Amino acid sequence: MNFLEFAVWGAYLTCMGNYLGIAGLGDKISWFYAIQGIVSIFMPTLMGIVADKYIQPQRLLGLCHLLAGGFMLGCWWMGMQAGFGQEITDKGLFIALYSLSVAFFMPTIALSNTTAFTILKTHGLDTVRDFPPIRVLGTVGFIVTMWFVNCAFVDESGFGFTLAENSHKFQYTYMQFFVSGILSLVLFAYCFTLPECKIEPKQQHVSLAETFGLNAFKLFKTKKMALFFIFSALLGMCLQVTNGYAGPFITSFKGSAEFANTFAANNATLLTSISQVSEALCILMIPFFLKRYGIKTVMLMSMFAWVFRFGFFGIGNPAFPGVIMFILSCVVYGVAFDFFNVSGGIFVDQECAPNIKASAQGLFMMMTNGIGATVGTLAAGEIVNHYCEWQNGFLIGNWQTCWFIFSAFALVVGVSFALVFKPEKK
């Protein structure tokens, strides 16, 4: 389940920008990633309520994937109708189909966790010990589809695929949406083979505020927690920047005669998959660092890792030895992403009362993947559109300035966090 859940996402998340530029939507890349943040503000909560009260989570997971996959296949169909290297004719409809697909996909991340935890507990297994190795397979699924869309080519019919090399790689075409849509439908069918996750009847009265997780906002009354959530949103602004623009940035070197034939410039998706490999490994390192250094140090490591993540992109290039900077950027991504998201979730769990733990986790996700990621992606889009422009299918311009601006922002956030955030030592 976890393998398929994230394989659906990996098919397009890091390479979608390349196709959007070709399809005449290059100036809207930031919006395509911001939509994921916008729907993350409310859709997971709504689907969570449905799973708690009306539909078993494993079934709702399947139904969401049915809808997400159907709308994603609609995007693929519109791209195929337009043809290779051609702009989408009805851009509004394409954006609408994509938005609906994402709106039903984003809640499935939480639903898959709920399903996994319920099934493990039902079978007498320890979620703390047994879930992490299962969750790592989600990252593996993400990597596998990244590699597939990087290496597979669509044949001249515009529908089938082949491994024989030609000019139509999946990562540059609408076929990435086809892969995602089909995998969603496969997971839809698979979800109905999973063990039952019975809906537990609620014994006590639950207020409307508690139902929608609004009671967690009282955490802002505490200075420590208010600062934590504010910095969560600020660092969350970094989350989708490289997902949206690392691919177009690396691919843009194909427009330069000096770098056009380098392996990295022609395999951006494969190169950036190193980030996910690093992520999978860093998940296993978190318990050691948390126990030895504490929450503040671990989160600071994440913040300064973002400085290097962006900075290495700014000074690198696809040729040797510059490509080493790209590889290092991908390696530090594991620390940048995991040490913040996972350790932040642990901090929230430790600091909050039992009756608002779930709501507080929802608030943490809303501040990072919702508000933070949305604002950050849109701001990054404005910066990239100011310094770069699409030329012959490549996003060409002053990329170095863009990456240094992103790096400087992460540095300011990290230094500020070090100065003002002072959790009690335990």
N, C-alpha and C positions, 0 to 999 in steps of 0.2 A: 504493500500500500504506500509506504513512504517513498520507495523507489519511483513509482509512477507519479505520485503527488508532485514531486519536484522535477521529474523529467518533463512534465507538461510545461513547467515554467522555464526550464533551461533551454527549450527549443527556440525561444525567441527573445528572452529578456536581455541578453547581452549583444545580440546581433540585429535587433529590430531596427536600430537607427540607420544601418547601412541601406536597408530596403526602403525606409521612409524617405531618405534623400532621393533615391531613384524614382519613387512614386510621386514626387512633387510635394511631399509633406515634411521636408527637411527642417523647415523653420518651426515645425510643431513637435519636434522630438521631445522637448521638455514637457509638453502637455501630455504626451502619451505615457510618460513615466509619472507625471503628477497625478494623473487619473487614478493610478494604483494607490497613491496616498490618500486621495479624496475619498474613495470608496472605503478605505480602511478605517476611516473615522466612524462610520456608522454600520456598514454591512456585516462585519463580524459580530457585532452586538446583536443585531436583528436576527441573524441566523442562529446565534447562540440561544436566544430566547425560544425560537422555534424548536431547536434541538432539546432544550430543557423541558418543554411543555407538550409538544405535539408530535414530532417525528423523531424516531430514533436516530442518533447522530450518524451512524454508518450509512443509513438510507438517505439522510439529508445530504451527506457528503457525495453520494452517488448522483442524486438529483441535481445538485449544484454543478457537478462536472458534466452532466448531460447538457445543461443549458450553456455552460461556459464553452464546452467543445463545439456545440452547434453554432454559436455566434462566432467563434474563432474560425470555423470552416467557412462561414459567410465572408470573413475577411479574405481568406484564401481564394474563394470563388471570384470575388471582385478583382483581386490581383490577377488571376488567371485570365479573366475576361479582358482586362486591360492589355495584357501581353508583357513579354520581357522588356525591361528597360523603358516602359511606358508609364505615364502618370495615371493615377486613379482618376476616373472621370467624376464620380460622385463622392467627393472627399468627405462631405458631411455624413453620408450613410456609412462610409468606411469607419469613421471615427465613432459613430454611434454603435456599430456592431462590436468594435473593439472595446468600447466602454462597458457594454453589457456583458461581454465575455469576462472582463477583468472584475466587474462587480460581483459576479457569481464565483469567480475563482478565488479571490482573496479570502473569503470566509472559510474556504476549504482547508487553509493552513491550520487554523485553530480547530476545525472540526476533525481533521485527521489526528491531531494530538489528543483530543477528547476521546475519539474512538480507540486509539492505541492504549491510552491509560485505562480506559474502562475494560477493555479485553484483557490486558495484562493483570489487572486487579482481580477480575472474575476468575482467572486461571491461577490465582495464588502466587503471581510473580511480583518481584520488587521493581517498581517503576524507576527508582533512582539507579538501580544497578542494571536493569534489563532494557530500559528505553534508549539510553545513549547509543549503544551499538546499532539499534534499529534505526534511529534518527540519522546516523551517519550514512546509511544506505540511501537516504533522501538526497544527500549531497552527491553521492555516487551517481544517482539517476540524473541529477542536474548536469553533471560532467559528461555523462554518456551522450545525452542529446546535444550538448554543445559540440562534442566531437563529431557526432553524426552530421549535423547541419554544416559543420565546417568542411567535412570530407566528401559528402554526397553531392552529386550533380543531377539536375533535372534534365531529362532528355528533350529533344526538339519538339516532341508532341506537347510539351508544357504541362504534362501530368505525371508521367512515370519518373522514376529516378534510376540513376546508373552510377557506378563508380568510375566509369570511363571519363577522363578529364575533358571538359569543354568549358565554355564561358559562363555557364549558368549554375554557379554554386548555390546551394540552398541558403547559405547565410546572406546572399545578396538578393534573394527572390522571395516571393510570396509562399514558397514551399515550407518555410519555417512555421507558418501558421497552420499548414496542413498537418505537419508532424504533431504540433501541439494539440490540435483539435482531435485527431485520431486517438492520441494517447488519453485524452480526457474521456472519450467514449469507451475506451478499454477499461479505464478505472471505474467509470459508471457501472459497467457490467460486473466488474470484480467486486465492487462494494456490496452487492447483493448476495455474495457468497460468504461474507464475513460473519462471524458470530454475532448474536443479538446483543445490543447494548440497551437494556431496558431503561425506560424513563422512570426515574425515581419520583414518587409523589412527594410534593412539598407539604410538610406538616405544619410549619409555622407561617404566620402571615408575613408576606413580603411587600414592602411599600413600593410605590411606583418608582421612587428615586433609586431604591436598591435594585429593582428589576432592570433599570437601564444603566446601572453602575454609576449613577450621579453622586452617590454618597461618598465615593472615593475622592471627590474634589475637596473634601474637608481636610485632606492631607496638606493642602496648600497653606493651611493655618500654621503649620510647623515650618520654621525657617529652613531647617535642614532638608526636608522633603520638597519644599517649594524650590529651593536652589537645585536640588537633584533633578526635578522634572523640567525646570527651565533649561538646564544644561543638556538634558536628554533631547529636548527639541532642537537645541542648537547643534548638537552633534548629529542628530538625525538628519540635518540638512545635508550631510555628506553622503548619506547611505546610497542614493540612487544616481549620484553624479557620474561615477565611472561605469555603472550599468548602462546609462544612456549614451555616454560619449566616448568611452574607451575604444569601442569598436570603430566608429567613424573616424576617430583620431588616428588610430594605427593604420586603418585602411587608407587614410588620406595620403600616406606616403607613396601609394601606388601612382599618384599624380605627379610624382617627382621622378625624373629620369635616373637620378642617383640611387633611389631606393625602390624603384618600381618592381624589381625582380627579387627582392629579398624575401626570405621565407616568412618573416614576421608580418610584413605588409600584406601578404597574400593569405595569411592564416590567422587573422586577428582573433577569431573566436577560439581557436585552438590555444593560442598563446594566453588569452585571458582566463582560460579554464584552469591555469595554474593557481589562480586566486581561490577557486573552489577546492582544489586539492589541499591548499594551505589551510583553508577554513576547516576542512574535515579533520586535519591533524591538530589544529589549535583547540578544537573542542575538548580534546583529551588532556590538554595542558592546563585548563582553567582551574580544576580543583587544587593542583599543586601551587599555582601562583596565588590563588585566593587565600589558601591556608598560610602561606609563608609571608605574603606582603600586605594583605588586606585589600578592602574594596577600593579605597581611594587610589592607591598605587596601580592597581590593575586597570582601573578606568583611565588613569592618566597614560598608561602604556597604550591603551587603545587610541586616545586622542592624539598622541604624538605619532602613532603609527599612521594615522590619516595624513599628518604633515608629510611623512615620507612617501605615502601612497601617491599623493598628488605630485610631490616634488620630483620623484624619480621619473614620472611621466614627462615632466617639464624639461629634464636634462637628457633624456634618452632619445634614441632613434632605432629603426629596425635593423641597421647594419651592425656588425661586430666592431668595436666593443659596446656601442651604444645600446644594443639590445639587452645587455646585462642589466641596465637600469630598468627596462620594462619588466624583466623577470623578477628583479628585486621588488618592484612595485606590487607585483602579483603575490609575492611571498609574504610581504608585510600585511597584505589585505586580511589574512586569517586573524592576525592579532587585532587589526583595526575593527573588524566586524564582530568577531566572537567575544573578545574581551569586554566589549561594551554591551552588546545585546544580552549575552548569557549572564555575565556578572551583574549587570543592572537588574535583571529579573530576580537574581538571588538576593540582591540588596533589598528590593521591594518586598520580597517574601519575608525577609528577616525583620524588617522594620514596621510592618503593618499588622494591625490586629487581625485575628483569624476571620472575623466576620466580614472583612473587606478585602481579603487577599486577592480574590478573583477580580474584583472591581479595580483594585489598584494595578494589577497586571494589565488589565484592559486600558487603564489610563496611561500606563507606561508605553504600551504599544501605540496608543493614539498620539502621544506626544512625539514619539520617534518616527514610526512608519506612516503616521497620518499627517499631523501638522508639520513636523520637522521635514520629512521627506518631500512633502508637497511644496513648501516654501523654498526649500533648497534646490529642488529640481527646476522650478520656474526661474529662480534667480540665476542658476547656472546656465539655463537656456538663453537668458538675456545677455549674459556675458559672452557666451560662445557666439551667438548671433551678431554681437557687436564686433568681435574680432575676426570672425571667420564667415565664409560664404560658400555655397555650393557651386562648384565649377566642374562640369562634365562628370557628374556623379560622385565627386569627392568633396568633402568639407575642408576647404583649404583656407589657411589664414595664420594668424599669430597664436598658435596653440600654446606656446611656451608661456605667454603672459596669462592665458586662461588658467593653466595648471598652477602657476605661482600665486595667482589670486586665491584659488581654492586652498592651496597649502597655507598661505598666510592666515586665512580665516580659521582653519583648524588650529594653527599655532596660537592665535589670540584666544580661542575657546579653551585650549589646554592650559595656557598660563593663567587665565582668569579662574578656571576651575581649581587649579592648584592653590590659588591665593584665598579664595572665598569659601570653598567647600571643606568643612571640618567635621566629619562624622566622629562620634565617640569611639575610642579604641576599646575593643572587647577582647 
